[in-house]
Amino acid sequence: MAQTFFFLGKALQLLGLCTITYVVYLFFTDKGMEPLLYMSILGIVEFYLGTFFLSKTEK
């Protein structure tokens, strides 16, 4: 079970980083600020949820 949490945590962290990178890319386009805010929050939640799962694998 710990191995599942480990890989799930790493995948969520990577997904969060990709989401935030996409938000930075969209910042330099003609998007409004509201979608950037929501996507930033989503990326932060993904990253910290992954960190939470990784903390559950450490003993």
VENBEL-V761080 format. One record per backbone hydrogen bond with DSSP energy under -0.5 kcal/mol. NH is the residue of the N-H (numbers start at 1). CO is the residue of the C=O. E is the energy in kcal/mol with one decimal. If there is no record, write none. Layout:
NH&CO&E / NH&CO&E
//
This chain:
5&1&-2.1 / 6&2&-2.3 / 7&3&-2.2 / 8&4&-2.4 / 9&5&-2.6 / 10&6&-2.4 / 11&7&-2.3 / 12&8&-2.4 / 13&9&-2.3 / 14&10&-2.3 / 15&11&-2.5 / 16&12&-2.4 / 17&13&-2.3 / 18&14&-2.3 / 19&15&-2.3 / 20&16&-2.3 / 21&17&-2.2 / 22&18&-2.2 / 23&19&-2.0 / 24&20&-2.2 / 25&21&-2.1 / 26&22&-2.6 / 27&23&-1.6 / 28&24&-0.7 / 28&25&-1.0 / 29&26&-1.7 / 31&26&-0.7 / 36&32&-0.8 / 37&33&-2.2 / 38&34&-2.2 / 39&35&-2.4 / 40&36&-2.1 / 41&37&-2.3 / 42&38&-2.2 / 43&39&-2.5 / 44&40&-2.4 / 45&41&-2.5 / 46&42&-2.5 / 47&43&-2.4 / 48&44&-2.6 / 49&45&-2.2 / 50&46&-2.1 / 51&47&-2.0 / 52&48&-2.1 / 53&49&-2.2 / 54&50&-2.1 / 55&51&-2.0 / 56&52&-1.1 / 57&53&-0.5 / 57&54&-1.0 / 58&54&-0.7
//
